[in-house]
Amino acid sequence: MIIIITFAGIIFNAMIHRLLQDHILLHLQHFPAIAILGARQVGKTTLAKIIREENPKSSLYLDLELPEDIDKLSSASLFFHLHQNECIILDEIQRMPGLFPVLRALIDENRQNGRFILLGSASPELLRKSSEALTGRIIFSELAPFVFREVQDKFSLTEHWFRGGYPTPLLNDKDEIRRLWFRSYVKTYIESEPGLLGYKINNLLLQRFITMLALNQGGLMNNAMYSRSLGVPVTVINTMISFLENAFLIRSLTSFTLNVKKRLVKSPKLFLRDTGLLHFLAQIQSFDDLLGNSLVGASWESYVIEQIISTLGEEYAYYFYRTQDGTEVDLLLEKGGVPYSCIEVKLNSSPGKTKGLTTAIQDLKTQKNFIIIPEVKEPYPLTNNILVSDLAGFFLMNL
């Protein structure tokens, strides 16, 4: 992906290949419609335009936030018929969910693979009722902010961890400009996005709630506590969590409970998915400030977890594991219904074997287990079934 961004008259030109790009090109060969979903400003439109250049089929791009492009679809069926041999890219598809039945009819009438690329800022769960008409005709993919594997040759791990993965703040060296960008981003999401996605949420309440989540990063979901603190019913808390998840701003990591005969902690953990956004909301203004902040451990843990999930994608199911007696694993990878790998995240450069991790491995019978730390020259075995690695080394291993 070619990204050209101008800051104070300086042109920044970076060749950044998105991991999702090759998958999308493959999907175009096998599905009539593909959907690229993700939070606003993660690069969906840029990726679609790059794919457009590499796709041998001619294409047409429509932005459903522009009145002139919306007008072109006043008779959507006729417009699509006139362009039936082109790949049509529809950006911000959640704004016109009524198009899904039209797309189904057109696909069934003339089934060509790679006919539609749909871009959206709402999760498949939120679009599911509208998109049910396209069952068997569409495949969904999520584009996250830049993950470390995509930018590790241009940014250090600490730069990426502190700034987050949204392209604009990541590529900007000026702290104040990054803060202004995040301020505008949060304001836009809070003031306009809930209504666009069908939620009725008070703006001020949502601002207070997302800030509370930041200050409790990676904590167990405690809706009753949030309800008391904000003075609103639990149902309102549930609504705000639903919105933030469906807008790709937070992640809910559930507890693993399958076939384990122990008393387990069942509440999920909640993370802000982008650490740049986390640090803005927590008013952490520099990396040095982060290192001295009580949130540094939670920030590093959530950063590593999000990088792993966003990079490995649907190859695994993801959980945390915690029992009432204190046994805990930060991230559990499950494959085929079987616990596959226990991952502990440590900020310590010389981690030791812990009783909690050892007991979890015994409980879950996982064979490949890891402790991930910020930096190490090369992965090394701590025991015969636990490797210590940094993030870059972890992704080079054959899991």
C-alpha positions as CSV (number, residue, x, y, z in Angstrom):
1,M,0.0,0.0,0.0
2,I,1.3,3.5,-0.9
3,I,0.5,6.0,1.7
4,I,1.3,9.7,1.0
5,I,0.6,12.0,3.9
6,T,1.6,15.7,4.2
7,F,2.6,17.1,7.5
8,A,3.6,20.8,7.6
9,G,4.6,20.7,4.0
10,I,6.6,17.5,4.3
11,I,5.5,14.5,2.2
12,F,5.7,11.2,3.9
13,N,5.8,8.3,1.4
14,A,5.7,4.8,2.8
15,M,5.2,1.5,1.1
16,I,3.1,-0.5,3.5
17,H,1.7,-3.8,2.5
18,R,-1.5,-4.8,4.3
19,L,-1.6,-8.4,5.4
20,L,-5.2,-8.6,4.3
21,Q,-4.5,-7.5,0.8
22,D,-3.6,-10.9,-0.6
23,H,-6.6,-12.5,1.1
24,I,-9.0,-10.0,-0.5
25,L,-7.5,-10.6,-4.0
26,L,-8.1,-14.3,-3.5
27,H,-11.6,-13.8,-2.2
28,L,-12.5,-11.8,-5.3
29,Q,-11.9,-14.9,-7.4
30,H,-14.3,-17.0,-5.4
31,F,-17.2,-14.8,-4.1
32,P,-19.5,-12.4,-5.9
33,A,-19.3,-9.9,-3.0
34,I,-16.7,-9.3,-0.4
35,A,-16.9,-7.0,2.6
36,I,-14.0,-5.2,4.2
37,L,-15.1,-3.9,7.7
38,G,-13.2,-2.0,10.3
39,A,-13.2,1.1,12.4
40,R,-13.1,4.5,10.7
41,Q,-9.7,5.7,9.5
42,V,-8.0,2.4,9.5
43,G,-7.3,2.5,5.7
44,K,-10.3,0.5,4.2
45,T,-10.8,3.0,1.3
46,T,-7.0,3.1,0.6
47,L,-6.8,-0.7,0.6
48,A,-9.9,-1.0,-1.7
49,K,-8.3,1.5,-4.2
50,I,-5.0,-0.5,-4.2
51,I,-7.0,-3.7,-4.8
52,R,-8.8,-1.9,-7.5
53,E,-5.5,-1.2,-9.3
54,E,-4.5,-4.9,-9.0
55,N,-7.8,-6.3,-9.9
56,P,-7.9,-7.2,-13.6
57,K,-11.7,-6.3,-13.8
58,S,-12.5,-2.6,-14.4
59,S,-14.1,-1.0,-11.3
60,L,-16.3,1.9,-10.1
61,Y,-16.1,3.5,-6.7
62,L,-19.0,5.1,-4.8
63,D,-18.8,6.8,-1.5
64,L,-22.2,6.5,0.3
65,E,-21.4,9.6,2.4
66,L,-21.4,11.8,-0.7
67,P,-24.8,13.1,-1.9
68,E,-23.8,12.9,-5.6
69,D,-22.9,9.2,-5.2
70,I,-26.1,8.5,-3.3
71,D,-28.1,10.2,-6.1
72,K,-26.6,7.7,-8.6
73,L,-28.3,4.9,-6.6
74,S,-31.8,6.5,-6.7
75,S,-32.5,3.6,-9.0
76,A,-29.9,1.2,-7.7
77,S,-31.0,-1.8,-9.7
78,L,-30.8,0.1,-13.0
79,F,-27.4,1.6,-12.1
80,F,-25.9,-1.8,-11.2
81,H,-27.3,-3.3,-14.4
82,L,-25.6,-0.6,-16.4
83,H,-22.3,-1.5,-14.7
84,Q,-22.8,-5.3,-14.5
85,N,-19.4,-6.1,-15.9
86,E,-17.5,-3.9,-13.5
87,C,-16.4,-4.4,-9.9
88,I,-18.4,-1.9,-7.9
89,I,-16.9,-0.6,-4.6
90,L,-19.5,0.7,-2.2
91,D,-17.9,2.7,0.7
92,E,-19.8,3.1,4.1
93,I,-22.3,0.4,3.1
94,Q,-23.9,0.6,6.6
95,R,-25.5,3.9,5.5
96,M,-27.7,2.2,2.9
97,P,-28.6,-1.3,4.3
98,G,-31.5,-1.4,1.9
99,L,-29.0,-2.2,-0.9
100,F,-28.4,-5.7,0.4
101,P,-31.6,-7.2,-1.1
102,V,-30.9,-5.5,-4.4
103,L,-27.4,-6.9,-4.5
104,R,-28.8,-10.4,-3.8
105,A,-31.2,-10.2,-6.7
106,L,-28.5,-8.9,-9.1
107,I,-26.0,-11.6,-8.0
108,D,-28.5,-14.4,-8.5
109,E,-29.4,-13.0,-11.9
110,N,-25.8,-12.8,-13.1
111,R,-23.4,-14.6,-10.7
112,Q,-19.9,-13.2,-11.3
113,N,-17.2,-13.5,-8.7
114,G,-15.6,-10.2,-7.6
115,R,-18.6,-8.2,-8.6
116,F,-19.0,-6.1,-5.4
117,I,-16.6,-4.8,-2.7
118,L,-18.4,-3.4,0.3
119,L,-16.6,-1.2,2.8
120,G,-18.2,-0.5,6.2
121,S,-17.5,0.8,9.7
122,A,-20.0,-1.6,11.4
123,S,-19.3,-5.1,12.5
124,P,-20.9,-8.2,10.7
125,E,-23.1,-8.7,13.8
126,L,-24.6,-5.2,13.4
127,L,-25.0,-5.7,9.6
128,R,-26.2,-9.3,9.9
129,K,-30.0,-8.8,9.6
130,S,-29.4,-6.6,6.5
131,S,-26.8,-8.9,5.0
132,E,-28.6,-12.2,5.5
133,A,-29.9,-11.8,2.0
134,L,-26.3,-12.3,0.8
135,T,-25.7,-15.5,2.7
136,G,-23.5,-17.8,0.5
137,R,-22.7,-14.9,-1.7
138,I,-20.5,-12.7,0.5
139,I,-17.4,-13.1,2.7
140,F,-16.5,-10.7,5.5
141,S,-12.9,-9.6,6.4
142,E,-11.9,-7.2,9.1
143,L,-9.2,-4.6,8.6
144,A,-7.5,-3.5,11.8
145,P,-5.3,-0.5,12.3
146,F,-1.7,-1.2,11.2
147,V,-0.3,-4.2,13.1
148,F,3.3,-4.4,14.0
149,R,4.1,-7.0,11.4
150,E,3.0,-4.5,8.7
151,V,5.2,-1.6,9.9
152,Q,8.1,-3.2,11.8
153,D,10.6,-2.1,9.2
154,K,9.6,1.5,9.5
155,F,8.7,1.9,13.2
156,S,10.1,0.5,16.4
157,L,7.9,-1.5,18.7
158,T,7.8,1.2,21.3
159,E,6.7,3.8,18.6
160,H,4.0,1.5,17.4
161,W,2.9,0.6,20.9
162,F,2.7,4.2,22.1
163,R,1.2,5.8,19.0
164,G,-1.1,2.9,18.0
165,G,-1.9,1.7,14.5
166,Y,-4.2,4.3,13.1
167,P,-2.3,5.5,10.0
168,T,-2.5,9.3,10.5
169,P,-1.2,9.5,14.2
170,L,1.2,6.6,13.6
171,L,2.9,8.5,10.7
172,N,3.0,11.8,12.5
173,D,6.1,12.6,14.7
174,K,4.4,15.5,16.4
175,D,2.8,14.6,19.8
176,E,0.4,17.6,19.7
177,I,-0.9,16.8,16.2
178,R,-1.5,13.2,17.2
179,R,-3.5,14.4,20.3
180,L,-5.5,16.7,18.1
181,W,-6.3,13.9,15.7
182,F,-7.4,11.6,18.5
183,R,-9.5,14.4,20.0
184,S,-11.3,14.9,16.7
185,Y,-11.6,11.1,16.2
186,V,-13.3,10.5,19.6
187,K,-15.5,13.6,19.1
188,T,-16.7,12.3,15.7
189,Y,-17.4,8.8,17.0
190,I,-19.3,10.0,20.1
191,E,-21.4,12.7,18.4
192,S,-22.3,11.0,15.1
193,E,-21.5,7.3,14.9
194,P,-24.0,5.9,17.5
195,G,-27.0,7.4,15.7
196,L,-25.7,6.2,12.3
197,L,-25.4,2.7,13.7
198,G,-28.9,2.8,15.3
199,Y,-27.9,3.5,18.9
200,K,-29.5,6.1,21.1
201,I,-26.7,7.1,23.5
202,N,-26.1,10.4,25.4
203,N,-22.8,11.9,24.1
204,L,-21.5,13.1,27.5
205,L,-22.3,9.7,29.0
206,L,-20.5,7.8,26.3
207,Q,-17.4,10.1,26.7
208,R,-17.3,9.4,30.4
209,F,-17.8,5.7,29.9
210,I,-15.1,5.2,27.3
211,T,-12.7,7.1,29.5
212,M,-13.6,4.8,32.4
213,L,-12.8,1.8,30.2
214,A,-9.4,3.3,29.3
215,L,-8.5,3.8,33.0
216,N,-9.6,0.2,33.7
217,Q,-7.9,-1.3,30.6
218,G,-8.1,-5.0,30.5
219,G,-10.3,-5.2,33.6
220,L,-13.1,-7.7,34.0
221,M,-16.4,-6.5,32.8
222,N,-18.3,-5.2,35.8
223,N,-21.5,-3.6,34.4
224,A,-23.0,-3.2,37.9
225,M,-20.0,-1.1,39.0
226,Y,-20.1,1.1,35.8
227,S,-23.9,1.5,36.4
228,R,-23.4,2.7,39.9
229,S,-20.5,5.0,39.0
230,L,-22.4,6.6,36.1
231,G,-25.8,6.6,37.7
232,V,-27.5,4.8,34.8
233,P,-29.2,1.4,34.5
234,V,-27.2,-1.7,33.5
235,T,-29.1,-1.8,30.2
236,V,-27.5,1.5,29.2
237,I,-24.0,0.2,30.0
238,N,-24.8,-2.9,27.9
239,T,-25.9,-0.6,25.0
240,M,-22.7,1.4,25.2
241,I,-20.5,-1.7,25.2
242,S,-22.5,-3.1,22.2
243,F,-21.9,0.1,20.3
244,L,-18.2,0.3,21.1
245,E,-17.7,-3.4,20.1
246,N,-19.7,-3.1,16.9
247,A,-17.7,0.1,16.0
248,F,-14.4,-1.9,16.5
249,L,-13.2,0.4,19.3
250,I,-13.1,-2.2,22.1
251,R,-12.6,-5.9,22.3
252,S,-14.3,-8.3,24.7
253,L,-12.1,-11.3,25.5
254,T,-14.1,-14.1,27.0
255,S,-13.0,-16.6,29.6
256,F,-12.2,-20.2,28.6
257,T,-14.5,-22.7,30.3
258,L,-14.6,-25.8,28.2
259,N,-14.2,-29.1,30.1
260,V,-12.1,-27.6,32.9
261,K,-13.2,-28.9,36.3
262,K,-12.3,-25.8,38.3
263,R,-14.1,-22.7,39.5
264,L,-13.4,-20.2,36.8
265,V,-13.8,-16.4,36.5
266,K,-16.5,-16.1,33.9
267,S,-16.7,-12.3,33.3
268,P,-15.0,-11.2,30.0
269,K,-12.2,-8.7,29.9
270,L,-12.6,-5.4,28.1
271,F,-9.8,-3.7,26.1
272,L,-9.6,-0.6,24.0
273,R,-8.2,-2.1,20.9
274,D,-5.8,0.6,19.9
275,T,-3.2,1.7,22.4
276,G,-2.8,5.1,20.8
277,L,-6.4,5.8,21.5
278,L,-6.0,4.3,25.0
279,H,-3.1,6.6,25.8
280,F,-4.9,9.6,24.5
281,L,-8.0,8.9,26.7
282,A,-5.7,8.2,29.7
283,Q,-3.9,11.6,29.0
284,I,-0.6,9.9,28.7
285,Q,1.4,12.3,26.5
286,S,4.7,10.6,25.9
287,F,6.3,7.2,26.1
288,D,8.3,8.2,29.2
289,D,5.0,9.2,30.8
290,L,3.6,5.8,29.9
291,L,6.5,4.0,31.5
292,G,5.8,5.9,34.8
293,N,2.1,5.3,34.6
294,S,0.2,2.7,36.5
295,L,-1.5,1.6,33.2
296,V,1.8,0.6,31.6
297,G,1.3,-3.1,32.3
298,A,-2.3,-3.2,31.1
299,S,-1.3,-1.2,28.1
300,W,1.5,-3.6,27.1
301,E,-0.7,-6.7,27.8
302,S,-3.6,-5.3,25.7
303,Y,-1.2,-4.2,22.9
304,V,0.3,-7.7,22.6
305,I,-3.1,-9.4,22.7
306,E,-4.5,-7.2,20.0
307,Q,-1.5,-7.6,17.8
308,I,-1.8,-11.4,18.0
309,I,-5.5,-11.5,17.4
310,S,-5.5,-9.0,14.6
311,T,-2.5,-10.7,12.9
312,L,-3.5,-14.4,13.2
313,G,-7.2,-13.7,12.6
314,E,-9.7,-16.5,12.4
315,E,-7.1,-19.2,12.4
316,Y,-7.7,-19.5,16.2
317,A,-10.3,-18.7,18.8
318,Y,-9.1,-16.5,21.6
319,Y,-9.7,-16.5,25.3
320,F,-8.1,-15.7,28.7
321,Y,-8.0,-18.3,31.4
322,R,-8.4,-17.5,35.1
323,T,-9.5,-19.7,38.0
324,Q,-10.8,-18.6,41.4
325,D,-7.5,-19.8,43.0
326,G,-5.4,-17.4,41.0
327,T,-4.2,-19.5,38.1
328,E,-4.2,-17.2,35.1
329,V,-3.1,-16.9,31.4
330,D,-3.4,-13.6,29.6
331,L,-4.2,-15.2,26.2
332,L,-5.3,-18.7,25.2
333,L,-5.3,-19.8,21.6
334,E,-7.8,-22.5,20.8
335,K,-7.9,-24.5,17.6
336,G,-10.5,-27.1,16.6
337,G,-12.1,-26.9,20.0
338,V,-8.9,-27.8,21.7
339,P,-6.6,-25.5,23.8
340,Y,-3.6,-25.0,21.7
341,S,-1.2,-22.4,23.2
342,C,-1.0,-20.4,26.5
343,I,0.6,-16.9,26.2
344,E,1.7,-14.8,29.1
345,V,2.6,-11.1,28.5
346,K,5.3,-9.6,30.6
347,L,7.0,-6.2,30.7
348,N,9.9,-7.8,32.5
349,S,13.0,-8.3,30.3
350,S,14.0,-11.4,32.3
351,P,10.8,-13.3,33.1
352,G,10.7,-16.4,35.2
353,K,8.4,-19.4,35.3
354,T,5.3,-18.6,37.3
355,K,3.1,-21.0,39.2
356,G,0.0,-19.6,37.5
357,L,1.3,-20.3,34.0
358,T,2.6,-23.7,34.9
359,T,-0.7,-24.7,36.5
360,A,-2.6,-23.4,33.5
361,I,-0.5,-25.5,31.1
362,Q,-1.2,-28.5,33.2
363,D,-4.9,-27.8,33.3
364,L,-5.2,-27.1,29.6
365,K,-2.5,-29.5,28.3
366,T,-1.2,-27.1,25.8
367,Q,2.1,-28.0,24.1
368,K,3.3,-24.6,22.7
369,N,3.4,-21.9,25.2
370,F,5.0,-18.5,25.3
371,I,6.0,-15.6,27.4
372,I,6.1,-12.4,25.3
373,I,8.4,-9.6,26.4
374,P,9.2,-6.3,24.7
375,E,12.7,-7.2,23.4
376,V,14.9,-10.3,23.2
377,K,17.7,-11.1,20.7
378,E,16.1,-14.4,19.8
379,P,13.5,-16.7,21.4
380,Y,14.8,-19.0,24.0
381,P,13.3,-21.9,26.0
382,L,12.4,-21.2,29.6
383,T,11.3,-24.8,30.1
384,N,10.8,-27.7,27.6
385,N,7.3,-26.3,26.7
386,I,7.6,-22.5,27.3
387,L,9.5,-20.2,25.0
388,V,10.4,-16.6,25.8
389,S,10.0,-14.3,22.7
390,D,9.4,-10.8,21.6
391,L,6.5,-9.9,19.4
392,A,8.5,-10.0,16.1
393,G,10.0,-13.4,17.0
394,F,6.7,-14.8,18.0
395,F,5.2,-14.2,14.5
396,L,8.2,-15.9,12.9
397,M,7.5,-19.2,14.7
398,N,5.6,-22.0,13.1
399,L,2.7,-22.2,15.6
